[in-house]
Structure formats: C-alpha cells, structure tokens
C-alpha cells in the first residue's frame, strides 16, 4: 500500500571528494566530532589519519592492500560490534582503484576465467562491490567516506593556478548512494555540495565541528523509530484484543512482536495484551 511519506531519523551517509591536499581526512574528523560519540577510522592512506590525533580522539584500523571489498565489509562489521558511533572510511577510492580493488581484481578475473573479456568478468565483480555498498547503506553507524578526485590544473585571474577536483575515483553512480556529497577545493579547502538531500549546503563553506552538529540536528529531526513503532502498534494491539480464537491470537501476537522488536516497553505492552486476551479466550476454547 502507498502511504504518506515522512522523514525518519537516520544515520549519516556522507562523501567528501577532492584532490590530494584538499583536506578530506581533516574535514571528515571535524564532521565526526560534531556528530558526537566514539569515532573509528579505516585508514588506507598509510597512517595519514593518525597525523590528526591531536585534534580528535579516535581509534584507527590501518588497512593495507589488497583493498578487496570484503575486507572493507569486515572492517565495518568490526566497528559496529565494537560499539562506535561514527566511522570514517579514508579512503573509499582504494576499494575501486587500489591494489587488489575492484578494477584490478576484475582485470585479473577476466584473464583467468573469461579469456580477457572484462565485461563478462563484471558479472562476478559487481556483486562483490555491491555487498560493500549495501553494508555502508544499512550500517548502524554514521559513515563518512573520503574519495579521491582526479585533479585538473586551471589558470584563474591574475594567472593564479588552481587545482580542481574532477570525477571521483569510484564506480560511476556512487554519488547517488549518499545523503550528502561535498566536493573540497585544494585552495581554501572549502566544500561545495554536488548532492545535498539535507538542503543545508546552499553556499560553499569551510567544514567545521559545527557543520557536523548541524547535520546531526537534521538527522534527528525526523520521526523516531520508537514513535513510528507506537503508531503501528495501535492496529496490531487492536488485532490482539479482537482475536476470535487462539490461532488468531498467535498470529496477531507474532505480528505485533515484529513491530515492537528492539523496544522493551512496547514488547511488554504486547505480552500483557496477549496474556489478557488468552485468559479471556481459554474458557471459550474449553467449552467448545
């Protein structure tokens, strides 16, 4: 059934793209500090994140080649299990263009199995990359991904030379997966949104801790999962109360449990309603 659209509370999915030296790691840490909680960093840049240990309190996992998507998935799972709140993947580009990443792995697979046909090899490589994308999208953490951009040098006014970030080094269409994509400039380190579902970035800005705080406020301004569960439970509890027999009660109870899963107080309401209706139905079942 179609239903009225509403924005629920969500976890951040943000990408920072820019050429080398544009401040991606530094900006990601500032954003993470604004989001709050424990910060973890997957560092594929040979320890570069640790250079900023004086500005932020975070834990790091240094990931070296091969940069297979499965290794990223395992690292994200480890961060979730360890109870972190924010995860920075620095850099997401290595999974695509790095040693052992998807491009290299697909080339090797094509020669080993598909007689050099790289298009055929993507039938096996694409699902591997997709599993990582799905992991990022469904994670319980706020996730910030940095991505390298190919650099183009241009001459501005007064013959001043600028470095501009062009296409990100990741699979085509990757930008669509994120809530916000910010492109960083090499000179000035300012960020401009190339994609922004939050509508918070209508002007270029210098990333700060306050930027992360603004994002957190936006993320938390939607309908909470518990409030949504309470709304859905109104009809589910009515089904329990109006159950005509024990089998119907069991069905209604199981449906309500799915809705209330993860919220102990709501589970208690469901159990109480089920026990009450079962007590009412038992004499009827016995007399029948």
C-alpha positions in Angstrom: 0.0 0.0 0.0 1.1 3.6 -0.6 1.3 5.8 2.5 2.1 9.3 3.3 5.9 10.0 3.0 7.7 11.1 6.2 11.3 11.6 7.0 12.5 9.2 9.8 15.5 9.7 12.0 18.5 8.4 10.1 22.3 7.8 10.1 24.5 10.0 8.1 25.9 8.8 4.7 28.3 11.5 3.6 31.1 11.5 1.0 33.9 14.0 0.9 35.6 14.2 -2.5 38.6 16.2 -3.5 42.1 16.1 -5.0 45.2 15.3 -2.9 45.8 18.0 -0.3 42.2 19.3 -0.2 41.7 18.4 3.5 39.5 15.3 3.2 40.7 13.5 6.3 40.8 16.6 8.4 37.3 17.7 7.4 36.0 14.2 8.0 37.3 14.2 11.5 35.8 17.6 12.2 32.4 16.4 10.9 32.7 13.2 13.1 33.4 15.3 16.2 30.3 17.3 15.5 28.2 14.2 15.2 29.5 13.1 18.6 30.2 9.7 20.2 33.1 7.3 19.6 34.9 7.7 16.3 36.6 4.9 14.3 38.7 5.4 11.1 39.5 2.8 8.4 42.8 4.2 7.1 44.1 3.1 3.7 46.4 6.1 3.4 49.4 4.6 5.2 48.6 6.1 8.6 47.8 9.6 7.4 44.7 9.8 9.7 46.9 9.4 12.8 48.6 12.7 11.9 45.5 14.4 13.2 45.4 12.5 16.6 46.0 15.9 18.3 42.7 17.3 17.1 40.3 14.4 17.7 40.0 11.3 19.9 39.6 8.3 17.6 40.7 4.7 17.0 42.2 3.6 13.8 42.4 0.4 11.7 45.2 0.6 9.1 44.0 -1.3 6.1 46.7 -2.3 3.6 46.5 -3.9 0.1 44.7 -5.9 -1.2 41.8 -3.5 -0.9 39.1 -6.1 -1.6 35.5 -5.0 -0.8 35.2 -8.0 1.5 37.9 -6.5 3.7 36.1 -3.2 4.0 32.9 -5.1 4.9 34.7 -7.0 7.7 36.2 -3.7 9.0 32.8 -2.0 9.1 31.3 -5.0 10.9 34.1 -4.9 13.5 33.4 -1.2 14.1 29.7 -1.9 14.6 30.5 -4.7 17.0 32.9 -2.6 19.0 30.2 0.0 19.6 31.5 3.0 17.7 29.1 5.8 16.7 30.9 7.3 13.7 33.0 5.5 11.1 35.3 7.3 8.6 36.4 5.3 5.6 39.5 7.0 4.4 39.7 6.3 1.5 36.8 4.6 -0.2 38.6 5.1 -3.5 41.1 2.3 -2.8 38.3 -0.3 -2.9 37.8 0.6 -6.6 41.2 1.8 -7.9 43.7 0.5 -5.4 45.8 -2.6 -5.4 43.5 -5.6 -5.2 40.5 -3.3 -5.6 37.6 -4.0 -8.0 39.3 -2.7 -11.1 42.4 -4.7 -10.7 40.5 -7.8 -9.5 38.2 -7.6 -12.5 41.1 -7.4 -14.9 42.7 -10.5 -13.3 39.5 -12.4 -13.3 38.9 -11.6 -17.0 42.2 -13.1 -18.0 41.9 -16.1 -15.7 38.3 -17.1 -16.4 36.8 -15.1 -19.3 39.6 -15.1 -22.0 40.2 -11.4 -21.4 36.6 -10.4 -21.6 36.4 -7.8 -18.8 32.7 -7.1 -19.4 31.8 -10.8 -18.6 34.0 -10.6 -15.5 31.9 -7.8 -14.1 29.1 -10.3 -13.6 31.2 -11.6 -10.7 33.0 -8.4 -9.6 29.9 -6.2 -9.4 28.1 -8.3 -6.7 31.2 -8.1 -4.6 31.3 -4.3 -4.8 27.5 -4.1 -4.2 27.8 -6.0 -0.9 30.1 -3.2 0.4 27.7 -0.6 -0.9 24.8 -2.3 0.9 26.8 -2.6 4.1 27.5 1.1 4.1 23.8 1.9 3.5 22.5 -0.4 6.1 25.1 0.1 8.8 24.0 1.2 12.3 26.9 3.8 12.3 27.2 7.3 10.8 29.5 6.8 7.9 31.7 9.4 6.2 33.6 8.2 3.1 36.5 10.2 1.6 37.1 9.8 -2.2 40.0 10.9 -4.3 39.2 13.1 -7.3 41.3 13.3 -10.4 43.0 16.7 -10.5 42.9 19.3 -13.2 45.0 22.4 -13.1 43.5 25.6 -14.4 44.6 29.3 -14.6 42.4 31.9 -12.9 42.5 35.6 -12.7 46.0 37.1 -12.4 47.5 34.0 -13.8 46.9 32.2 -10.5 47.0 28.4 -10.8 44.2 26.4 -9.2 43.8 22.7 -8.6 40.3 21.5 -9.2 38.8 18.1 -8.3 37.1 16.4 -11.1 35.5 13.0 -11.3 35.7 10.9 -8.1 37.8 7.7 -8.2 34.9 5.3 -7.5 32.3 3.5 -9.6 30.1 5.6 -11.8 26.9 6.5 -9.9 28.5 6.2 -6.4 27.3 9.7 -5.6 23.7 8.6 -5.7 24.2 6.3 -2.7 25.0 9.2 -0.3 22.7 11.7 1.5 25.4 14.4 1.0 28.4 14.6 -1.3 30.7 17.5 -0.6 33.5 18.5 -3.1 36.5 20.1 -1.5 38.8 22.6 -3.2 42.6 22.3 -3.0 43.0 26.1 -2.4 41.0 27.2 0.6 39.7 23.7 1.5 36.1 25.0 1.1 33.3 22.5 0.5 30.5 22.8 -2.1 27.7 20.3 -2.3 27.3 18.4 -5.5 24.5 16.4 -3.9 22.5 17.5 -0.8 19.3 16.0 0.4 19.6 18.0 3.7 19.4 21.4 2.0 22.0 22.6 4.5 24.7 23.4 2.0 23.4 26.1 -0.4 26.7 28.0 -0.2 30.4 27.0 -0.1 31.7 26.6 3.4 34.7 25.7 5.4 34.0 22.4 7.2 34.0 22.7 11.0 32.7 20.8 14.1 29.6 23.0 13.8 28.9 21.5 10.4 28.7 18.1 12.0 26.4 19.4 14.7 24.0 20.9 12.1 23.9 17.6 10.2 23.2 15.7 13.5 20.3 18.1 14.2 18.9 17.5 10.8 19.2 13.7 11.1 17.5 13.7 14.5 14.6 15.9 13.5 12.7 13.1 11.7 10.2 10.7 13.3 12.0 8.3 15.7 11.8 4.6 15.1 10.1 4.1 18.5 7.4 6.7 17.7 6.8 5.0 14.4 6.5 1.6 16.1 4.0 3.1 18.6 1.8 4.3 15.7 1.9 0.9 14.0 1.2 -0.9 17.3 -2.2 0.7 17.6 -3.7 -1.5 15.0 -1.6 -4.5 16.0 -2.8 -4.3 19.6 -6.4 -4.0 18.4 -5.9 -7.2 16.4 -4.8 -8.9 19.7 -7.7 -7.6 21.7 -10.2 -8.6 19.0 -8.7 -12.1 18.2 -11.6 -14.6 17.9 -9.6 -17.7 18.8 -6.2 -18.9 20.0 -4.7 -19.3 16.4 -5.8 -15.8 15.5 -4.3 -14.6 18.8 -1.0 -16.2 18.0 -0.9 -14.6 14.5 -1.7 -11.2 15.9 0.8 -11.6 18.7 3.6 -12.6 16.3 2.9 -9.6 14.0 2.9 -7.2 17.0 6.2 -8.6 18.2 7.9 -7.8 14.9 6.7 -4.2 15.1 7.8 -3.8 18.8 11.2 -5.6 18.3 14.0 -3.6 20.0 11.8 -1.6 22.3 11.3 -3.4 25.7 8.5 -1.2 26.9 6.5 -1.9 23.7 7.2 -5.6 23.9 5.8 -5.6 27.5 2.6 -4.0 26.2 2.2 -6.7 23.5 2.8 -9.5 26.0 0.3 -8.1 28.5 -2.4 -7.7 25.8 -1.7 -11.2 24.6 -1.9 -12.8 28.1 -5.2 -10.9 28.8 -6.9 -12.0 25.6 -5.6 -15.6 26.0 -7.2 -15.7 29.5 -10.4 -14.4 28.0 -10.4 -16.9 25.2 -9.4 -20.0 27.2 -12.9 -20.7 28.7 -14.4 -20.3 25.3 -11.9 -22.8 23.8 -12.6 -25.3 26.6 -16.4 -25.1 26.3 -16.2 -25.5 22.6 
